[in-house]
Amino acid sequence: METIEKPKRRKATQARPKQPVVSLESLVYEVMDGQPLYYRGYKDVLAGKKTAEEIMGSSSLPVRSR
């Protein structure tokens, strides 16, 4: 009796969630003398290693008005 080989199925690859597109203008901290100063780590955001929220930092300390 002959055995029939079943075709091998490919394993389903998990689709990565798409990174939202970040504009370079949103990563500008300040413009000084016409030159943009970017947040530290902006290259990691462009490479998809971090999110824009991760590099923009926030303070949990309340701001006191004098």
N, C-alpha and C positions, 0 to 999 in steps of 0.2 A: 504494500500500500504506500502510495506517495504522500508526502506531507507538503502542504502548500504553505509557503512562508507568507505571513502577513506583512504588508508594508509597514515600516517603522513610522510611528508618528513623532512629529517634532514636539518637544515640550513647549508648552505655551509660555512665552516670555511675558513677564509682567510689564505692563506699560508704565513708564515713569510719568508721574504727574508733570505736566508742562510748567516750566518756570515762567512766571509772568515777565513780559518784556519790560525792562527798566530803561527809562530814558536817561541819557547822560546828564541832562539838565537837572534832573531830580537828585543827583548825587553831588551837586555843587553846594558847598557850605557857605561860601562868600565869594564875591568878586572884588579883587583888589587890583587897582591900576589896570582895569580891563582884562585881567587874567583870572580865570576861575580857580578857586581853591576847592578841591574835592575832599569829601570825607575820607578819613583814613580807612583803608580796606575797600575802596571803590573797585579796585581791580578784581577782588574776590567776588564782588557782586556781578561784575560783567562776565566773569568766568562761570558763574552759577554755583559757586561754593557757599555763598551766604546770601541772605536777603537784604534788601535795602534797610529794613527795619532793624536788623541786627547791627549794622554799622553806624546808624544814626544816633544811637545811645539816648538814654533818657535818664532823668534823675528822679529818684523816688523821694527826695527831700523837698519839703514845701518851700516855696519862695516867700521870704518875709519882706514886706514893704516897710520902709522906714519912714 
